[in-house]
Amino acid sequence: MAANPKILAFAGSLRENSYTKRVLKIAVEGARTAGAEVTEIDLRDFPMPVYNVDDHLNKGFDTNAAKLQDILSEHDGLLICSPEYNGSIPGGLKNAIDWASRKSDKFGVVEVFRGKFAAIMSASPGSFGGIRCLAHLRGVLSIMYVNVLPTEIAVTFVGEKFDADSEEMTDEKTKKILEGLGASLAEMLRKTHGEIEIATAE
């Protein structure tokens, strides 16, 4: 592995300037400070129809899904921040993952996810911080053989932790925790990439 691990970062929210996007940026800075090369993408730039096997077979693999697969394949780790929608992850995030996990002309099933490491977080204006969605996100990633770091962060009362609509987090304690998560992912990739074997069911 190169000296600098490559991390892909994206939020589950499609909203402009969402809290999850702002929280994600803080973890991204932590990863960069720890020496990682981080690419930030917005899922709005990859619009896809709801995944339907019939459409996939009859119309071919979606162009934007193919672009997302290419980007995923170029990175060693993932930083993901998701809002909680009705106790789970948003449909748009799940749909993007579903498309990217499918077999295309270039990649096999879950090939672009297999063996990667991920750090996950959530944010909410409420007292739970969106934590209920993290178990679902962890399960989805794990079944695709992504190694999800045991530490996960749910930012509670997130609206009180930013200066209005700015990206500047005013809660220094939470900021350091998020930066630490990004740094932990960078360090884990540096230590373990290429050294672990993923056990798969035949």
NORLINDA-V743473 format. One record per residue. RES is the residue in one small letter. SS is DSSP state (h for helix, s for strand, l for the rest). PHI is phi in whole degrees, 0 to 359 (NA if undefined). BURIAL is I if it has 9 or more other ideal C-beta (glycine too) atoms within 8 Angstrom, else O. Layout:
RES:SS:PHI:BURIAL + RES:SS:PHI:BURIAL
This chain:
m:l:NA:O + a:l:297:O + a:l:301:O + n:l:254:O + p:l:295:I + k:s:253:I + i:s:239:I + l:s:256:I + a:s:240:I + f:s:204:I + a:s:255:I + g:l:281:I + s:l:275:I + l:l:264:O + r:l:285:O + e:l:294:O + n:l:55:O + s:l:293:I + y:h:299:I + t:h:295:I + k:h:293:I + r:h:288:I + v:h:296:I + l:h:303:I + k:h:300:I + i:h:290:I + a:h:295:I + v:h:299:I + e:h:297:I + g:h:297:I + a:h:293:I + r:h:294:I + t:h:298:I + a:l:278:I + g:l:102:I + a:l:276:I + e:s:267:O + v:s:244:I + t:s:254:I + e:s:259:I + i:l:233:I + d:l:244:O + l:h:298:I + r:h:294:O + d:h:279:O + f:l:231:I + p:l:295:O + m:l:223:I + p:l:291:O + v:l:301:O + y:l:298:I + n:l:219:O + v:h:303:O + d:h:299:O + d:h:296:I + h:h:300:I + l:h:289:O + n:h:273:O + k:h:251:O + g:l:91:O + f:l:286:I + d:l:300:I + t:h:298:O + n:h:290:I + a:h:295:I + a:h:295:I + k:h:296:I + l:h:295:I + q:h:301:I + d:h:300:I + i:h:294:I + l:h:300:I + s:h:294:I + e:l:270:O + h:l:238:I + d:l:267:I + g:s:218:I + l:s:230:I + l:s:245:I + i:s:230:I + c:s:238:I + s:s:234:I + p:l:280:I + e:l:257:I + y:s:247:I + n:l:51:O + g:l:81:O + s:s:215:O + i:l:275:I + p:l:296:I + g:h:299:O + g:h:297:I + l:h:294:I + k:h:297:I + n:h:295:I + a:h:297:I + i:h:295:I + d:h:300:I + w:h:299:I + a:h:294:I + s:h:276:I + r:l:277:I + k:l:289:O + s:l:236:I + d:l:294:O + k:l:255:O + f:l:229:O + g:l:276:O + v:l:301:O + v:l:54:I + e:l:300:O + v:l:282:I + f:l:254:I + r:l:305:I + g:l:84:O + k:l:285:I + f:s:249:I + a:s:220:I + a:s:239:I + i:s:236:I + m:s:207:I + s:s:219:I + a:s:207:I + s:l:204:I + p:l:292:O + g:l:269:O + s:l:278:O + f:l:263:I + g:l:69:I + g:l:78:I + i:h:298:I + r:h:294:I + c:h:283:I + l:h:291:I + a:h:296:O + h:h:292:I + l:h:297:I + r:h:299:I + g:h:296:O + v:h:298:I + l:h:293:I + s:h:296:I + i:h:291:O + m:l:262:I + y:l:67:I + v:l:272:I + n:s:272:I + v:s:270:I + l:l:302:I + p:l:297:O + t:l:283:O + e:l:225:I + i:s:237:I + a:s:244:I + v:s:274:I + t:l:274:I + f:l:45:I + v:h:299:I + g:h:297:O + e:h:272:O + k:l:256:I + f:s:237:I + d:l:277:O + a:l:57:O + d:l:266:O + s:l:282:O + e:l:273:O + e:l:276:O + m:s:276:I + t:l:270:O + d:l:271:O + e:h:295:O + k:h:296:O + t:h:295:I + k:h:300:I + k:h:293:O + i:h:295:I + l:h:294:I + e:h:298:I + g:h:294:I + l:h:295:I + g:h:299:I + a:h:294:I + s:h:297:I + l:h:295:I + a:h:299:I + e:h:292:I + m:h:296:I + l:h:297:I + r:h:296:I + k:h:279:O + t:h:245:I + h:l:299:I + g:l:85:O + e:l:250:O + i:l:250:O + e:l:245:O + i:l:266:O + a:l:280:O + t:l:240:O + a:l:283:O + e:l:275:O
